[in-house]
């Protein structure tokens, strides 16, 4: 009953900002946003995150420390990017796990294959008593 009540409690989060597309899964929320202009994208994201912070405060919720962001694409990004929520910088990552699948910013399978290989090597090659 707990997860269902939580989902009902945060169900209106998708209406907070029209900037994002939302993916809700249990207590995990993913936000997607796209634009061709990186500076415009960062501005839109920071504005949307400010709206979300207001919603979190109004609903007496706090963010998990494990918040991060990823920029998808093959272009090299040299600009100084600052994504913030509640006056705190959010860390940029090159890969993350989404529902058990490792996703890389270059949209290749390298990080997922490495993750599976590590899990298999721990499982298959451990010594049994």
Backbone as JSON, one array per atom type, in Angstrom:
{
  "sequence": "XXXXXXXXXXXXXXXXXXXXXXXXXXXXXXXXXXXXXXXXXXXXXXXXXXXXXXXXXXXXXXXXXXXXXXXXXXXXXXXXXXXXXXXXXXXXXXXXXXXXXXXXXXXXXXXXXXXXXXXXXXXXXXXXX",
  "N": [[0.82, -1.2, 0.0], [2.05, 1.2, 0.58], [3.81, 2.18, -1.64], [1.8, 2.73, -3.56], [0.28, 4.75, -2.33], [2.26, 6.72, -2.2], [2.73, 7.24, -4.93], [0.21, 8.24, -5.6], [0.29, 10.53, -4.07], [2.32, 12.07, -5.26], [1.4, 12.35, -7.81], [0.59, 14.64, -9.25], [2.92, 15.91, -9.96], [3.73, 15.93, -12.58], [2.42, 18.02, -13.73], [3.62, 20.3, -12.94], [5.72, 21.63, -14.33], [5.91, 22.45, -17.7], [8.14, 22.16, -19.17], [9.51, 19.77, -18.96], [9.47, 16.26, -19.82], [8.08, 13.62, -18.1], [9.09, 10.7, -16.36], [7.84, 8.41, -14.31], [8.54, 6.03, -11.89], [7.8, 3.96, -9.43], [9.4, 5.17, -6.63], [11.12, 6.67, -8.07], [11.96, 9.29, -10.18], [12.31, 10.53, -13.41], [13.42, 13.12, -15.49], [13.03, 14.55, -18.66], [14.35, 16.65, -21.16], [14.68, 18.65, -24.06], [16.53, 20.51, -26.52], [17.89, 22.29, -29.27], [19.73, 24.32, -28.88], [22.2, 24.63, -26.57], [22.59, 26.53, -24.48], [20.04, 27.66, -24.25], [18.66, 25.38, -23.54], [19.78, 24.76, -20.98], [18.94, 27.01, -19.59], [16.13, 26.66, -19.72], [15.9, 24.25, -18.29], [16.88, 24.96, -15.71], [14.94, 26.85, -14.99], [12.63, 25.21, -14.98], [13.39, 23.42, -12.96], [13.4, 25.13, -10.79], [10.67, 25.64, -10.54], [9.88, 23.05, -9.85], [11.19, 22.8, -7.37], [9.73, 24.62, -5.83], [7.28, 23.26, -5.84], [8.04, 20.91, -4.47], [8.61, 22.0, -1.93], [6.08, 23.03, -1.22], [4.68, 20.66, -0.96], [5.92, 19.47, 1.11], [8.16, 17.83, 0.68], [11.41, 16.38, 0.11], [14.42, 16.38, -1.87], [16.25, 13.57, -3.06], [19.66, 12.88, -2.41], [20.99, 11.72, -4.53], [20.69, 12.98, -7.0], [21.25, 13.74, -10.41], [22.45, 14.76, -13.69], [22.39, 14.24, -17.27], [23.77, 14.77, -20.46], [22.81, 13.99, -23.61], [24.37, 12.93, -26.61], [26.75, 13.28, -29.35], [28.42, 15.4, -29.64], [31.2, 17.33, -28.53], [31.24, 18.99, -25.52], [32.16, 22.08, -24.5], [31.43, 24.23, -23.08], [30.84, 25.9, -19.95], [28.73, 24.4, -17.82], [25.97, 24.87, -15.76], [23.77, 23.44, -13.82], [21.18, 23.76, -11.58], [19.42, 23.24, -8.5], [17.5, 24.41, -5.87], [19.56, 26.16, -5.12], [21.82, 24.58, -5.27], [24.4, 22.93, -7.01], [23.96, 20.49, -9.54], [25.27, 17.32, -10.21], [26.95, 16.31, -13.17], [26.77, 13.39, -15.1], [28.22, 10.65, -16.97], [27.09, 8.24, -17.44], [24.27, 6.31, -16.37], [22.0, 4.3, -14.42], [18.99, 2.96, -15.46], [16.14, 1.49, -14.6], [17.54, -0.94, -14.34], [19.13, -0.99, -16.6], [22.11, 0.14, -17.94], [22.72, 3.32, -19.09], [24.38, 5.28, -21.42], [25.79, 8.53, -22.09], [26.53, 8.82, -24.74], [24.86, 7.15, -26.0], [25.48, 4.43, -26.41], [26.31, 0.95, -25.91], [28.38, 0.38, -24.19], [28.77, 0.98, -21.37], [26.72, -0.53, -20.21], [27.35, -3.15, -21.0], [29.82, -3.43, -19.72], [28.96, -3.27, -17.06], [27.31, -5.57, -16.86], [29.22, -7.52, -17.43], [30.94, -7.24, -15.21], [29.2, -8.01, -13.13], [28.7, -10.67, -13.88], [31.29, -11.76, -13.73], [31.81, -11.59, -11.0], [29.89, -13.31, -10.03], [30.29, -15.77, -11.39], [32.97, -16.47, -11.04], [33.64, -16.56, -8.39], [34.98, -18.02, -5.46], [33.95, -21.1, -4.16], [33.14, -22.54, -0.99]],
  "CA": [[0.0, 0.0, 0.0], [2.93, 2.37, 0.66], [4.16, 2.76, -2.94], [0.62, 3.27, -4.24], [-0.03, 6.04, -1.71], [3.29, 7.67, -2.6], [2.45, 7.63, -6.32], [-0.97, 9.11, -5.58], [0.7, 11.79, -3.44], [3.14, 12.88, -6.18], [0.85, 12.21, -9.16], [0.47, 15.92, -9.95], [4.23, 16.48, -10.27], [3.83, 16.07, -14.04], [1.76, 19.26, -14.13], [4.35, 21.42, -12.34], [6.45, 22.36, -15.37], [5.71, 21.92, -19.04], [9.45, 22.06, -19.78], [9.99, 18.4, -18.89], [8.68, 15.04, -19.97], [8.31, 12.92, -16.85], [9.0, 9.24, -16.28], [7.69, 8.05, -12.9], [8.58, 4.59, -11.62], [7.85, 3.8, -7.97], [9.85, 6.42, -6.02], [12.15, 7.21, -8.94], [11.42, 10.19, -11.18], [13.27, 10.99, -14.41], [12.95, 14.26, -16.27], [13.68, 14.67, -19.96], [14.17, 17.96, -21.78], [15.57, 18.74, -25.22], [16.58, 21.73, -27.31], [19.09, 22.3, -30.1], [20.65, 25.31, -28.33], [22.58, 24.2, -25.23], [22.35, 27.6, -23.52], [18.59, 27.74, -24.06], [18.29, 24.16, -22.81], [20.17, 24.93, -19.58], [18.03, 28.02, -19.03], [14.82, 26.02, -19.55], [16.02, 23.26, -17.22], [16.99, 25.64, -14.42], [13.62, 27.42, -14.69], [11.75, 24.1, -14.62], [13.79, 22.89, -11.66], [12.94, 26.08, -9.77], [9.24, 25.35, -10.34], [9.8, 21.79, -9.1], [11.59, 23.05, -5.98], [8.57, 25.24, -5.2], [6.31, 22.2, -5.64], [8.55, 20.06, -3.39], [8.43, 22.72, -0.66], [4.65, 23.11, -0.93], [4.22, 19.32, -0.6], [6.77, 19.02, 2.22], [9.03, 16.75, 0.22], [12.79, 16.78, -0.13], [15.06, 15.64, -2.95], [17.29, 12.62, -2.72], [21.0, 13.37, -2.71], [21.5, 11.07, -5.74], [20.2, 13.65, -8.2], [22.28, 14.07, -11.38], [21.92, 14.98, -15.03], [23.2, 13.73, -18.37], [23.52, 15.39, -21.76], [22.97, 12.98, -24.65], [24.83, 13.39, -27.91], [28.14, 12.99, -29.69], [29.22, 16.62, -29.68], [32.01, 17.65, -27.36], [30.7, 20.19, -24.87], [33.23, 22.81, -23.84], [30.84, 25.31, -22.3], [30.67, 25.67, -18.52], [27.31, 24.15, -17.61], [25.58, 24.96, -14.36], [22.39, 23.05, -13.58], [21.02, 23.92, -10.13], [18.12, 23.2, -7.84], [17.6, 24.85, -4.48], [20.86, 26.81, -5.02], [22.88, 23.59, -5.25], [24.75, 22.38, -8.32], [23.67, 19.08, -9.79], [26.42, 16.68, -10.87], [26.78, 15.74, -14.5], [27.3, 12.04, -15.21], [28.33, 10.13, -18.34], [26.2, 7.09, -17.55], [23.41, 6.08, -15.21], [21.21, 3.09, -14.55], [17.56, 3.21, -15.53], [15.41, 0.22, -14.53], [18.46, -2.05, -14.52], [19.91, -0.86, -17.84], [23.07, 1.24, -17.91], [22.55, 4.19, -20.26], [25.51, 6.19, -21.57], [25.45, 9.78, -22.77], [26.77, 8.65, -26.18], [23.83, 6.2, -26.42], [26.06, 3.16, -26.83], [26.1, -0.12, -24.93], [29.63, 0.09, -23.48], [28.62, 0.98, -19.91], [25.85, -1.65, -19.82], [28.13, -4.38, -21.18], [30.79, -3.46, -18.62], [28.22, -3.58, -15.83], [26.91, -6.99, -16.9], [30.44, -8.31, -17.35], [31.39, -7.22, -13.81], [28.28, -8.84, -12.35], [28.94, -12.07, -14.24], [32.59, -12.21, -13.23], [31.67, -11.77, -9.55], [29.03, -14.47, -9.79], [30.81, -17.01, -11.97], [34.35, -16.78, -10.69], [33.91, -16.51, -6.95], [35.35, -19.33, -4.95], [32.98, -21.73, -3.29], [33.81, -23.25, 0.12]],
  "C": [[0.86, 1.27, 0.0], [3.28, 2.97, -0.68], [2.96, 3.36, -3.68], [0.24, 4.63, -3.66], [0.98, 7.11, -2.11], [3.04, 8.16, -4.02], [1.23, 8.54, -6.4], [-0.6, 10.5, -5.04], [1.47, 12.68, -4.43], [2.59, 12.89, -7.6], [0.79, 13.53, -9.93], [1.81, 16.57, -10.27], [4.39, 16.73, -11.77], [3.21, 17.36, -14.55], [2.51, 20.5, -13.65], [5.03, 22.27, -13.41], [6.24, 21.67, -16.71], [7.03, 21.75, -19.79], [9.88, 20.6, -19.93], [8.96, 17.39, -19.38], [9.07, 14.19, -18.78], [8.19, 11.42, -17.03], [8.98, 8.9, -14.79], [7.69, 6.54, -12.77], [8.83, 4.41, -10.13], [8.29, 5.13, -7.35], [10.96, 7.08, -6.82], [11.5, 8.05, -10.02], [12.54, 10.63, -12.11], [12.63, 12.09, -15.22], [13.73, 14.32, -17.57], [13.35, 16.04, -20.54], [15.12, 18.03, -22.96], [15.42, 20.1, -25.9], [17.87, 21.68, -28.12], [20.15, 23.25, -29.55], [20.95, 24.96, -26.88], [22.3, 25.27, -24.18], [20.87, 27.75, -23.22], [18.1, 26.53, -23.26], [18.6, 24.3, -21.32], [19.27, 25.94, -18.89], [16.65, 27.43, -18.77], [14.85, 25.04, -18.38], [16.06, 23.93, -15.86], [15.66, 26.29, -14.02], [12.63, 26.34, -14.26], [12.08, 23.52, -13.27], [13.39, 23.83, -10.52], [11.45, 25.88, -9.5], [9.06, 24.06, -9.55], [10.17, 21.98, -7.63], [10.44, 23.7, -5.21], [7.51, 24.19, -4.9], [6.74, 21.27, -4.5], [8.32, 20.72, -2.03], [6.95, 22.76, -0.26], [4.09, 21.76, -0.47], [5.05, 18.68, 0.51], [7.58, 17.78, 1.85], [10.45, 17.28, 0.04], [13.37, 15.89, -1.23], [16.1, 14.69, -2.38], [18.64, 13.2, -3.14], [21.51, 12.82, -4.05], [20.99, 11.72, -7.03], [21.39, 14.0, -9.11], [21.64, 14.3, -12.74], [22.91, 14.45, -16.06], [22.8, 14.47, -19.64], [23.82, 14.33, -22.82], [23.46, 13.61, -25.93], [26.3, 13.1, -28.11], [29.03, 14.23, -29.72], [30.0, 16.8, -28.39], [31.5, 18.98, -26.79], [31.83, 20.86, -24.09], [32.7, 23.92, -22.95], [30.75, 24.91, -20.83], [29.18, 25.57, -18.23], [27.01, 24.15, -16.13], [24.09, 24.66, -14.25], [22.21, 23.03, -12.07], [19.57, 23.72, -9.71], [18.34, 23.54, -6.38], [19.01, 25.4, -4.18], [22.03, 25.83, -4.91], [23.13, 23.06, -6.66], [24.42, 20.9, -8.39], [24.84, 18.51, -10.58], [26.03, 16.14, -12.24], [27.45, 14.37, -14.52], [27.35, 11.63, -16.67], [27.48, 8.89, -18.55], [25.41, 6.96, -16.26], [22.63, 4.8, -15.46], [19.73, 3.45, -14.49], [16.86, 1.88, -15.64], [16.34, -0.95, -14.9], [19.32, -1.99, -15.77], [20.83, 0.35, -17.71], [22.95, 2.02, -19.21], [23.71, 5.18, -20.28], [25.09, 7.43, -22.34], [25.68, 9.72, -24.27], [25.79, 7.67, -26.8], [24.44, 4.95, -27.06], [25.9, 2.17, -25.68], [27.32, -0.39, -24.06], [29.44, 0.01, -21.97], [27.74, -0.18, -19.44], [26.61, -2.98, -19.94], [29.16, -4.52, -20.07], [30.13, -3.83, -17.31], [27.83, -5.05, -15.76], [28.13, -7.88, -16.77], [30.97, -8.36, -15.91], [30.51, -8.1, -12.94], [28.51, -10.32, -12.62], [30.26, -12.58, -13.67], [32.55, -12.41, -11.72], [30.9, -13.04, -9.24], [29.7, -15.78, -10.23], [32.18, -17.42, -11.44], [34.66, -16.65, -9.2], [34.19, -17.94, -6.48], [34.28, -19.85, -3.99], [33.71, -22.5, -2.19], [33.88, -24.74, -0.08]]
}
